[in-house]
Amino acid sequence: MLALRPDPEALRELALEVAERAAERLRAGACTESARLLRGETIGADLESERVIVEALRSSGLSFRVVSEESGVIGAGDYTFVVDPLDGSVNYEHCIPWSSVSVAVAPPGSSRLSDVVAGAVVPVFGGRPLSFARGSGCYEGDSRAPAPPVSLPKVLFVYVESPGDVGPIASLMESVRGLKVRSLGSAALEISYAGLGRAYAFVDLRAKLRNVDVAAAVGLARECGAAVVDRGGAPVDGPVDRVAVVGDVIVTARERLGDLMRGLGLART
């Protein structure tokens, strides 16, 4: 049972425990009938993972509400949990092992993504769970994540749909030689790894990412010291009381943000 007003570290531990329970359930159901498509991009596993998350939060004794990709708003408690029960549903549906569970926590009175104080992004298949608590740093498993390397790897996570957005990516690849483009299908994982310095940047110019997709990963990236902005260079933000689109998301090391934005031909920061 949590304290009546848990601190960010206790909330990090709760988010991590909840996300790990859901990821464990997803691993058990992978490549089975639970991966069958139900509607849109929702599969049976999405709903099962959401159920595990809600049940785990109920057992914590905390007053909460859940803002979820699948069911919208569940409950009316004090602490807001912004969750994506299965980020990478298409991968999971087709038995491709790259997906994750995201759980972000905002304290009572919160209204914006920038109010999130803790969260976890847990890979469903392999890889150490990632989590953060505001003011306490980022974690891989039970250990503090190492500082990002001085020279960032040349991996570039990219998501574009409009032909007009291909140009900025091509311009960036001309200005930063040796970049290797990847688009793997779980934005939460890729934002988190960019925040940890495992990639040069994450660039999503589709203007369709939602708060449930990115809340935990954005909080983690910022706690790791990365910049998280939109194509205009403004900090990414949005509501936490409902499912809502936050738009473009660009993540890179703060000291390289200006070079990245100039390379993309977007706003200077």
N, C-alpha and C positions, 0 to 999 in steps of 0.2 A: 504494500500500500504506500503510495507516494505521500509526501507532506502536502499540506493544504496549498502551499505556494512553493512548488519546487523551483530550484535554480536552473539555469540553462544546462549545467552539466547533468543534472538528474533527468531533465527533459531529453537530452541527447541519448542517454542510456535507455530511456523508454522508447524513443523513436527507433533506435537501433534494434532493441529486442522485438518490437512489433514488426519491423520490416524483415528481420531475419525469420520470424515465424512464418510470415507470408511467403518469403522466398523458398523456405523449406517445403511448404505445401505445393508451391509451383513446381519445384524440382520433382516431387513425387508424381505429379500429374503430367509431366512433359511427355510429348509424343503419344498421348492417349486421347480418348474421346473428349476429355475436358478441353482440348484445344480446338474443338469444333466452333466454327463461326456462328454467332447467334444473330447479331445485327450490326450494321456498319462495320466497325473494326473491333467490336466487342466479341470476345469468345467466353466460353464457360469459365475458363480459368480466371479471367478478370474479376468476375463476380465472386468466385470462391475466395480469391485473394482478398478482396474487399471485405468479405464476411469475416475472414480470419483477423484482419486488422481491427475491425469494429469490436469483435469479441475480446481481443487482447486489451484494447483500451478500456472496455467496460470492467475488465478484471483488475485494472490498475487503481480503481477508486477515484480517478480524477474526473472532474466535471468537464465535459468536452463536447465539441461538435466536430464532425468530419466533413470536409469539402473534398469530394471525390469525383474523378473522371466519370465513373460509372453511374452513380446515383444522385449526383448533385450534393445537396446539404443533408446530412444525417445528424439529428440531435440539435440541441440548443444550449450546450454548456458553455463554460467560461473559456477554456483553452481550445484554440482552433488547430486542427490537424489537416493540413493540405496534402492529399495523398494521390499518388498514381499507383494503383494496385499492380499494374503490369505495364511497364514502359517497354515497348518492343513486342506488342501483341502479334503483329504480322510475322515477325521472326519466330515467336513461340508457336504460332499456329502451324508453321511449316517446318517445325523441328530444327530451327536454326538457333544455336546456343548463344544468343546475345540479347539479353533483356534484363530488366531490373525492377526493383520495388522502391518507390520513393515515399518518404514520410517527413514532412516539415511541421514545425510547431511554432505557433504564435501565441503569446500570453494574453490574458484577459485585457479587453479594451483595444486590441489590435485591429487595424483595418487594412494594412498594406503589406505587400511582400517584404518590404524593408523592415517590418516589425518582427519577422521570423527570427527566433533566437537559437534554434537547434534543429537538427534534422539528420536523416540517414538516407543513403543511396546504396542498396545492397544488390550486387549482381546475383542473378538467379543461377547462373552456371559458372562456377569458378570465380577466382578473383576475391580479394579481401573486401569485406564490407567497409564502406566509407561513411564517416559521420563528422559532425562538428557541433560545437557549442560556442556561442558568441563570447568572445573574450578568452576562450580556453584553447582555441586552435582547432586544427583538422586532425582526424584520426583515420588510420588504416588498421582495421581490426581493433586491438586493444592498445595500440601504440600511436604516439603522435606521428603524423606524416612528416617526412623529411622536407627541408626547404626546397623549393623548386631549383633546378639546375640553372647556372648562369647562362649557359647556352641551351636554348629550348630545342627539343627535337623538331624535326622538319615535318611532322605529321600535321595535316590541316583537316579538321572535321568540317565538312561543308554540306549545307542543305539549301538548294535553290529549286524553284519550279518555273519562274518566269525567264524567258530567253534574255530579257534585259538584265537579269542579275548574273548571267554568266560572265559578262564583260568585266565587272569588278573582280571576280575570282581570277580571271585570266590576267588582269593587270597586276594583281597581287603576286601571282606566280612568276610574272616577269620581274617584279621588283625584289622578290625573295627567292633566289634560286635554290632549287633542290627540294621544294615543298612536295610532299606526297599527299594527294587528296584521298580522304576516306569518308564514307557515309554509311554508318553501320546499323542504324535503326533504333538506337536507344539514346535519345538526346540527353537524358539525365546522366547516364554514364559518361558520355562524351564531354559534356560541360564539366563534370566533376574532374575528369582526367586532365582537361585543359587547365582547370583551376589549380590542380596539383603540379602543373608544369610538365605533364607527360606528352603534351602536344604544343605546337606553336600557337594554335588558336582553334576556337570553335566559331563558325560563322553560319548562322541560319537567317536567310533573307526572305523567307516565305511569308512572314507577317502572320503566322498562324499558331505559333506556340502559345500554350495556355499556362496559367499559373499552376495547375496541377501537374503539368509536364516538368516544370522547372523549379518550383519553390525550394525544394531541398538542395538541388544541385547549385542553384544560384547562391543560396546562403553559404554553402560549403566553399564555392569558388571565391566568394568575397572574403570569407574568414581566412582562406589560404593566401590572401593578398592580391588576387587577380581583379582586373577590371571587368565589369559586366555592363555593357551598354547596348543601346539600339543603334540603328544605322545613322541616326543623327548625332550620336555621341552622348545622348542623355542616359543616365542610369536606368536600367530596366526596373520597372516597378509595376504594380497592379493590385487589385483588391484581393483579400483573402477570405471574404465572407460568402463568396459564390464562385462558380467556375467562370473564368473570363479569359479572353485572349490578351496576352501581353505583347505579342508582335515579334519583331526581329530580336535576335539575341546574338551578341558578339562577346566572346570571352577570350582574354589573353592576359599575359603578365602586364601589370600596370605600367611599367617602364617602357613597354613596347607598344602600348596602345596607339600613340601618335603615329608611329611608323606603319602600323597595321592599317589604320584608317586612311592614311595617305595612299598606301599601296592599293587599297580597295577603291580609291577615288571618292570616298565618302567624306563626311564632315571631319574637319580637323579638331583634335581635342588637346 
